[in-house]
Amino acid sequence: MVTKKHITRTQTGLRIEKRTLKVLKALAEYLDISLGDLMEGLALHALDGKAPPFSPKTLAVIAKLKDAYGLYLTAADSHTLEETQT
């Protein structure tokens, strides 16, 4: 039996690269969870030094979503992005 932990969530004004957001929203829809739950899970895994728990099937879906939305960025691009003013 899983013990549930009580938490308090807060609303945030997170800014994120457009195609990355599209892939994350589509992935959350595919997994039938909210975008917030997906992001929270990814953050908790990263903060624990663990890879996200995606199955090979889900990783294949992610690859298709990245291709569909033109997301070519990788982890190596993290902290090196420069925002273009529109």
N, CA, C and O atoms as CSV, one atom per row, in Angstrom:
chain,resi,resn,atom,element,x,y,z
A,1,MET,N,N,0.839,-1.186,0.000
A,1,MET,CA,C,0.000,0.000,0.000
A,1,MET,C,C,0.888,1.255,0.000
A,1,MET,O,O,1.847,1.353,0.766
A,2,VAL,N,N,0.554,2.191,-0.858
A,2,VAL,CA,C,1.310,3.428,-0.980
A,2,VAL,C,C,0.777,4.445,0.018
A,2,VAL,O,O,-0.429,4.682,0.087
A,3,THR,N,N,1.671,5.041,0.786
A,3,THR,CA,C,1.292,6.095,1.718
A,3,THR,C,C,1.275,7.413,0.958
A,3,THR,O,O,2.279,7.806,0.365
A,4,LYS,N,N,0.148,8.087,0.975
A,4,LYS,CA,C,0.040,9.367,0.278
A,4,LYS,C,C,0.616,10.473,1.151
A,4,LYS,O,O,0.403,10.508,2.362
A,5,LYS,N,N,1.343,11.367,0.513
A,5,LYS,CA,C,1.932,12.508,1.203
A,5,LYS,C,C,1.135,13.752,0.854
A,5,LYS,O,O,0.791,13.976,-0.306
A,6,HIS,N,N,0.849,14.545,1.847
A,6,HIS,CA,C,0.089,15.777,1.639
A,6,HIS,C,C,1.045,16.902,1.273
A,6,HIS,O,O,2.080,17.093,1.913
A,7,ILE,N,N,0.682,17.641,0.236
A,7,ILE,CA,C,1.533,18.715,-0.271
A,7,ILE,C,C,0.693,19.955,-0.533
A,7,ILE,O,O,-0.536,19.909,-0.489
A,8,THR,N,N,1.366,21.057,-0.805
A,8,THR,CA,C,0.723,22.287,-1.250
A,8,THR,C,C,1.339,22.653,-2.588
A,8,THR,O,O,2.561,22.742,-2.708
A,9,ARG,N,N,0.508,22.865,-3.586
A,9,ARG,CA,C,1.003,23.255,-4.908
A,9,ARG,C,C,0.803,24.759,-5.071
A,9,ARG,O,O,-0.041,25.370,-4.415
A,10,THR,N,N,1.605,25.338,-5.966
A,10,THR,CA,C,1.493,26.761,-6.260
A,10,THR,C,C,1.501,26.963,-7.768
A,10,THR,O,O,2.098,26.179,-8.506
A,11,GLN,N,N,0.842,28.007,-8.213
A,11,GLN,CA,C,0.814,28.365,-9.624
A,11,GLN,C,C,2.097,29.100,-9.968
A,11,GLN,O,O,2.593,29.894,-9.169
A,12,THR,N,N,2.640,28.839,-11.156
A,12,THR,CA,C,3.883,29.481,-11.560
A,12,THR,C,C,3.764,30.036,-12.972
A,12,THR,O,O,2.948,29.566,-13.765
A,13,GLY,N,N,4.555,31.006,-13.274
A,13,GLY,CA,C,4.596,31.598,-14.606
A,13,GLY,C,C,5.822,31.116,-15.364
A,13,GLY,O,O,6.626,31.929,-15.821
A,14,LEU,N,N,5.972,29.832,-15.500
A,14,LEU,CA,C,7.126,29.204,-16.136
A,14,LEU,C,C,7.220,29.584,-17.608
A,14,LEU,O,O,6.228,29.527,-18.334
A,15,ARG,N,N,8.426,29.975,-18.050
A,15,ARG,CA,C,8.675,30.240,-19.471
A,15,ARG,C,C,9.478,29.070,-20.015
A,15,ARG,O,O,10.438,28.623,-19.387
A,16,ILE,N,N,9.082,28.571,-21.192
A,16,ILE,CA,C,9.711,27.382,-21.754
A,16,ILE,C,C,9.695,27.480,-23.276
A,16,ILE,O,O,8.809,28.106,-23.859
A,17,GLU,N,N,10.673,26.863,-23.906
A,17,GLU,CA,C,10.778,26.884,-25.363
A,17,GLU,C,C,9.510,26.290,-25.974
A,17,GLU,O,O,8.989,25.283,-25.496
A,18,LYS,N,N,9.028,26.922,-27.026
A,18,LYS,CA,C,7.721,26.629,-27.607
A,18,LYS,C,C,7.556,25.168,-28.036
A,18,LYS,O,O,6.555,24.539,-27.693
A,19,ARG,N,N,8.516,24.622,-28.774
A,19,ARG,CA,C,8.386,23.241,-29.253
A,19,ARG,C,C,8.511,22.243,-28.114
A,19,ARG,O,O,7.871,21.191,-28.125
A,20,THR,N,N,9.341,22.578,-27.129
A,20,THR,CA,C,9.472,21.715,-25.952
A,20,THR,C,C,8.132,21.608,-25.245
A,20,THR,O,O,7.720,20.519,-24.845
A,21,LEU,N,N,7.458,22.725,-25.092
A,21,LEU,CA,C,6.147,22.733,-24.439
A,21,LEU,C,C,5.141,21.907,-25.223
A,21,LEU,O,O,4.358,21.164,-24.632
A,22,LYS,N,N,5.151,22.026,-26.545
A,22,LYS,CA,C,4.222,21.257,-27.367
A,22,LYS,C,C,4.442,19.757,-27.171
A,22,LYS,O,O,3.480,19.001,-27.038
A,23,VAL,N,N,5.700,19.327,-27.151
A,23,VAL,CA,C,6.004,17.907,-26.952
A,23,VAL,C,C,5.568,17.469,-25.558
A,23,VAL,O,O,4.979,16.398,-25.406
A,24,LEU,N,N,5.847,18.278,-24.542
A,24,LEU,CA,C,5.458,17.923,-23.177
A,24,LEU,C,C,3.941,17.838,-23.026
A,24,LEU,O,O,3.438,16.926,-22.372
A,25,LYS,N,N,3.213,18.771,-23.620
A,25,LYS,CA,C,1.750,18.740,-23.538
A,25,LYS,C,C,1.195,17.506,-24.238
A,25,LYS,O,O,0.280,16.857,-23.731
A,26,ALA,N,N,1.752,17.183,-25.407
A,26,ALA,CA,C,1.300,16.001,-26.140
A,26,ALA,C,C,1.641,14.725,-25.364
A,26,ALA,O,O,0.850,13.782,-25.343
A,27,LEU,N,N,2.807,14.693,-24.731
A,27,LEU,CA,C,3.195,13.530,-23.931
A,27,LEU,C,C,2.282,13.366,-22.725
A,27,LEU,O,O,1.873,12.251,-22.401
A,28,ALA,N,N,1.965,14.458,-22.067
A,28,ALA,CA,C,1.050,14.395,-20.928
A,28,ALA,C,C,-0.312,13.863,-21.375
A,28,ALA,O,O,-0.925,13.051,-20.683
A,29,GLU,N,N,-0.775,14.321,-22.524
A,29,GLU,CA,C,-2.045,13.834,-23.071
A,29,GLU,C,C,-1.956,12.336,-23.351
A,29,GLU,O,O,-2.872,11.584,-23.018
A,30,TYR,N,N,-0.852,11.903,-23.963
A,30,TYR,CA,C,-0.654,10.481,-24.254
A,30,TYR,C,C,-0.662,9.650,-22.968
A,30,TYR,O,O,-1.234,8.560,-22.939
A,31,LEU,N,N,-0.041,10.153,-21.920
A,31,LEU,CA,C,0.042,9.437,-20.642
A,31,LEU,C,C,-1.215,9.612,-19.798
A,31,LEU,O,O,-1.356,8.982,-18.750
A,32,ASP,N,N,-2.126,10.464,-20.252
A,32,ASP,CA,C,-3.378,10.758,-19.546
A,32,ASP,C,C,-3.130,11.320,-18.150
A,32,ASP,O,O,-3.759,10.918,-17.171
A,33,ILE,N,N,-2.186,12.269,-18.092
A,33,ILE,CA,C,-1.901,12.997,-16.856
A,33,ILE,C,C,-1.825,14.482,-17.191
A,33,ILE,O,O,-1.741,14.857,-18.360
A,34,SER,N,N,-1.856,15.318,-16.171
A,34,SER,CA,C,-1.759,16.756,-16.414
A,34,SER,C,C,-0.307,17.128,-16.737
A,34,SER,O,O,0.632,16.413,-16.389
A,35,LEU,N,N,-0.159,18.250,-17.402
A,35,LEU,CA,C,1.178,18.758,-17.690
A,35,LEU,C,C,1.935,19.005,-16.390
A,35,LEU,O,O,3.129,18.716,-16.305
A,36,GLY,N,N,1.259,19.531,-15.385
A,36,GLY,CA,C,1.889,19.771,-14.090
A,36,GLY,C,C,2.399,18.493,-13.458
A,36,GLY,O,O,3.508,18.464,-12.925
A,37,ASP,N,N,1.591,17.416,-13.512
A,37,ASP,CA,C,2.035,16.135,-12.956
A,37,ASP,C,C,3.243,15.587,-13.704
A,37,ASP,O,O,4.159,15.038,-13.091
A,38,LEU,N,N,3.249,15.734,-15.031
A,38,LEU,CA,C,4.396,15.290,-15.823
A,38,LEU,C,C,5.652,16.051,-15.424
A,38,LEU,O,O,6.698,15.449,-15.180
A,39,MET,N,N,5.548,17.382,-15.356
A,39,MET,CA,C,6.707,18.211,-15.015
A,39,MET,C,C,7.200,17.920,-13.599
A,39,MET,O,O,8.404,17.856,-13.353
A,40,GLU,N,N,6.258,17.745,-12.673
A,40,GLU,CA,C,6.619,17.448,-11.295
A,40,GLU,C,C,7.368,16.114,-11.216
A,40,GLU,O,O,8.375,16.004,-10.518
A,41,GLY,N,N,6.870,15.103,-11.935
A,41,GLY,CA,C,7.530,13.802,-11.953
A,41,GLY,C,C,8.918,13.878,-12.556
A,41,GLY,O,O,9.855,13.278,-12.030
A,42,LEU,N,N,9.064,14.612,-13.661
A,42,LEU,CA,C,10.374,14.774,-14.287
A,42,LEU,C,C,11.347,15.472,-13.334
A,42,LEU,O,O,12.505,15.071,-13.210
A,43,ALA,N,N,10.867,16.513,-12.670
A,43,ALA,CA,C,11.716,17.256,-11.731
A,43,ALA,C,C,12.138,16.376,-10.554
A,43,ALA,O,O,13.307,16.384,-10.168
A,44,LEU,N,N,11.207,15.622,-9.983
A,44,LEU,CA,C,11.546,14.771,-8.845
A,44,LEU,C,C,12.550,13.688,-9.229
A,44,LEU,O,O,13.454,13.375,-8.454
A,45,HIS,N,N,12.393,13.114,-10.423
A,45,HIS,CA,C,13.371,12.130,-10.887
A,45,HIS,C,C,14.743,12.772,-11.069
A,45,HIS,O,O,15.756,12.209,-10.655
A,46,ALA,N,N,14.775,13.940,-11.684
A,46,ALA,CA,C,16.046,14.628,-11.911
A,46,ALA,C,C,16.722,14.998,-10.596
A,46,ALA,O,O,17.933,14.835,-10.451
A,47,LEU,N,N,15.942,15.497,-9.640
A,47,LEU,CA,C,16.512,15.901,-8.359
A,47,LEU,C,C,17.022,14.708,-7.552
A,47,LEU,O,O,17.892,14.866,-6.695
A,48,ASP,N,N,16.488,13.517,-7.822
A,48,ASP,CA,C,16.982,12.292,-7.188
A,48,ASP,C,C,18.121,11.655,-7.977
A,48,ASP,O,O,18.665,10.627,-7.574
A,49,GLY,N,N,18.482,12.275,-9.113
A,49,GLY,CA,C,19.553,11.734,-9.944
A,49,GLY,C,C,19.139,10.489,-10.711
A,49,GLY,O,O,19.981,9.665,-11.068
A,50,LYS,N,N,17.837,10.349,-10.965
A,50,LYS,CA,C,17.312,9.186,-11.671
A,50,LYS,C,C,16.788,9.598,-13.032
A,50,LYS,O,O,16.302,10.712,-13.223
A,51,ALA,N,N,16.897,8.680,-13.967
A,51,ALA,CA,C,16.321,8.919,-15.287
A,51,ALA,C,C,14.803,8.815,-15.188
A,51,ALA,O,O,14.292,8.073,-14.350
A,52,PRO,N,N,14.073,9.546,-16.031
A,52,PRO,CA,C,12.617,9.422,-16.022
A,52,PRO,C,C,12.206,7.974,-16.304
A,52,PRO,O,O,12.876,7.284,-17.072
A,53,PRO,N,N,11.133,7.515,-15.702
A,53,PRO,CA,C,10.733,6.116,-15.818
A,53,PRO,C,C,9.912,5.824,-17.073
A,53,PRO,O,O,8.822,5.259,-16.979
A,54,PHE,N,N,10.415,6.196,-18.227
A,54,PHE,CA,C,9.666,5.970,-19.454
A,54,PHE,C,C,9.987,4.595,-20.022
A,54,PHE,O,O,11.150,4.195,-20.088
A,55,SER,N,N,8.969,3.891,-20.422
A,55,SER,CA,C,9.142,2.584,-21.049
A,55,SER,C,C,9.694,2.785,-22.461
A,55,SER,O,O,9.630,3.889,-23.001
A,56,PRO,N,N,10.232,1.726,-23.054
A,56,PRO,CA,C,10.682,1.839,-24.451
A,56,PRO,C,C,9.559,2.312,-25.380
A,56,PRO,O,O,9.812,3.070,-26.317
A,57,LYS,N,N,8.315,1.869,-25.126
A,57,LYS,CA,C,7.181,2.299,-25.941
A,57,LYS,C,C,6.965,3.806,-25.814
A,57,LYS,O,O,6.741,4.486,-26.816
A,58,THR,N,N,7.030,4.328,-24.590
A,58,THR,CA,C,6.844,5.766,-24.375
A,58,THR,C,C,8.003,6.554,-24.978
A,58,THR,O,O,7.788,7.633,-25.531
A,59,LEU,N,N,9.213,6.039,-24.884
A,59,LEU,CA,C,10.362,6.715,-25.501
A,59,LEU,C,C,10.197,6.795,-27.018
A,59,LEU,O,O,10.605,7.779,-27.635
A,60,ALA,N,N,9.606,5.771,-27.616
A,60,ALA,CA,C,9.340,5.795,-29.057
A,60,ALA,C,C,8.295,6.868,-29.389
A,60,ALA,O,O,8.411,7.562,-30.399
A,61,VAL,N,N,7.282,6.997,-28.536
A,61,VAL,CA,C,6.268,8.044,-28.724
A,61,VAL,C,C,6.914,9.417,-28.596
A,61,VAL,O,O,6.619,10.317,-29.382
A,62,ILE,N,N,7.794,9.583,-27.612
A,62,ILE,CA,C,8.492,10.856,-27.426
A,62,ILE,C,C,9.303,11.200,-28.674
A,62,ILE,O,O,9.288,12.347,-29.120
A,63,ALA,N,N,9.999,10.233,-29.234
A,63,ALA,CA,C,10.791,10.473,-30.446
A,63,ALA,C,C,9.893,10.934,-31.594
A,63,ALA,O,O,10.262,11.838,-32.344
A,64,LYS,N,N,8.717,10.319,-31.737
A,64,LYS,CA,C,7.780,10.717,-32.790
A,64,LYS,C,C,7.235,12.129,-32.542
A,64,LYS,O,O,7.095,12.917,-33.477
A,65,LEU,N,N,6.932,12.440,-31.291
A,65,LEU,CA,C,6.437,13.779,-30.962
A,65,LEU,C,C,7.505,14.835,-31.231
A,65,LEU,O,O,7.203,15.897,-31.775
A,66,LYS,N,N,8.751,14.548,-30.853
A,66,LYS,CA,C,9.840,15.494,-31.106
A,66,LYS,C,C,9.987,15.748,-32.602
A,66,LYS,O,O,10.187,16.885,-33.029
A,67,ASP,N,N,9.887,14.691,-33.389
A,67,ASP,CA,C,9.985,14.832,-34.839
A,67,ASP,C,C,8.796,15.635,-35.376
A,67,ASP,O,O,8.971,16.526,-36.208
A,68,ALA,N,N,7.602,15.322,-34.906
A,68,ALA,CA,C,6.392,16.000,-35.380
A,68,ALA,C,C,6.417,17.500,-35.089
A,68,ALA,O,O,5.943,18.300,-35.895
A,69,TYR,N,N,6.966,17.874,-33.943
A,69,TYR,CA,C,6.992,19.286,-33.553
A,69,TYR,C,C,8.335,19.961,-33.840
A,69,TYR,O,O,8.540,21.113,-33.460
A,70,GLY,N,N,9.242,19.259,-34.502
A,70,GLY,CA,C,10.524,19.852,-34.881
A,70,GLY,C,C,11.423,20.168,-33.700
A,70,GLY,O,O,12.197,21.124,-33.742
A,71,LEU,N,N,11.326,19.380,-32.661
A,71,LEU,CA,C,12.155,19.621,-31.477
A,71,LEU,C,C,13.483,18.886,-31.652
A,71,LEU,O,O,13.548,17.664,-31.512
A,72,TYR,N,N,14.527,19.629,-31.956
A,72,TYR,CA,C,15.847,19.056,-32.183
A,72,TYR,C,C,16.781,19.300,-31.001
A,72,TYR,O,O,17.924,18.841,-31.011
A,73,LEU,N,N,16.308,20.013,-29.989
A,73,LEU,CA,C,17.144,20.313,-28.828
A,73,LEU,C,C,17.370,19.043,-28.006
A,73,LEU,O,O,16.508,18.166,-27.953
A,74,THR,N,N,18.541,18.956,-27.365
A,74,THR,CA,C,18.863,17.826,-26.502
A,74,THR,C,C,19.330,18.351,-25.152
A,74,THR,O,O,19.447,19.559,-24.948
A,75,ALA,N,N,19.595,17.434,-24.240
A,75,ALA,CA,C,20.095,17.829,-22.916
A,75,ALA,C,C,21.391,18.626,-23.031
A,75,ALA,O,O,21.657,19.495,-22.200
A,76,ALA,N,N,22.195,18.343,-24.046
A,76,ALA,CA,C,23.455,19.073,-24.243
A,76,ALA,C,C,23.215,20.556,-24.520
A,76,ALA,O,O,24.100,21.378,-24.282
A,77,ASP,N,N,22.038,20.905,-25.016
A,77,ASP,CA,C,21.704,22.304,-25.311
A,77,ASP,C,C,21.259,23.078,-24.069
A,77,ASP,O,O,21.129,24.302,-24.105
A,78,SER,N,N,21.032,22.362,-22.987
A,78,SER,CA,C,20.563,23.002,-21.756
A,78,SER,C,C,21.531,24.090,-21.308
A,78,SER,O,O,22.746,23.893,-21.314
A,79,HIS,N,N,20.993,25.218,-20.926
A,79,HIS,CA,C,21.743,26.377,-20.431
A,79,HIS,C,C,22.590,27.061,-21.501
A,79,HIS,O,O,23.433,27.896,-21.175
A,80,THR,N,N,22.377,26.718,-22.783
A,80,THR,CA,C,23.115,27.383,-23.858
A,80,THR,C,C,22.183,28.058,-24.854
A,80,THR,O,O,22.627,28.548,-25.892
A,81,LEU,N,N,20.890,28.084,-24.539
A,81,LEU,CA,C,19.909,28.635,-25.464
A,81,LEU,C,C,19.846,30.148,-25.353
A,81,LEU,O,O,19.953,30.708,-24.262
A,82,GLU,N,N,19.673,30.798,-26.486
A,82,GLU,CA,C,19.534,32.243,-26.530
A,82,GLU,C,C,18.190,32.578,-27.136
A,82,GLU,O,O,17.880,32.154,-28.249
A,83,GLU,N,N,17.398,33.332,-26.412
A,83,GLU,CA,C,16.046,33.651,-26.842
A,83,GLU,C,C,16.068,34.742,-27.913
A,83,GLU,O,O,16.754,35.755,-27.771
A,84,THR,N,N,15.309,34.519,-28.986
A,84,THR,CA,C,15.157,35.503,-30.041
A,84,THR,C,C,13.968,36.380,-29.702
A,84,THR,O,O,12.893,35.874,-29.381
A,85,GLN,N,N,14.148,37.670,-29.768
A,85,GLN,CA,C,13.067,38.613,-29.484
A,85,GLN,C,C,12.157,38.700,-30.704
A,85,GLN,O,O,12.622,38.843,-31.835
A,86,THR,N,N,10.834,38.611,-30.452
A,86,THR,CA,C,9.886,38.688,-31.573
A,86,THR,C,C,9.048,39.932,-31.472
A,86,THR,O,O,8.193,40.171,-32.326
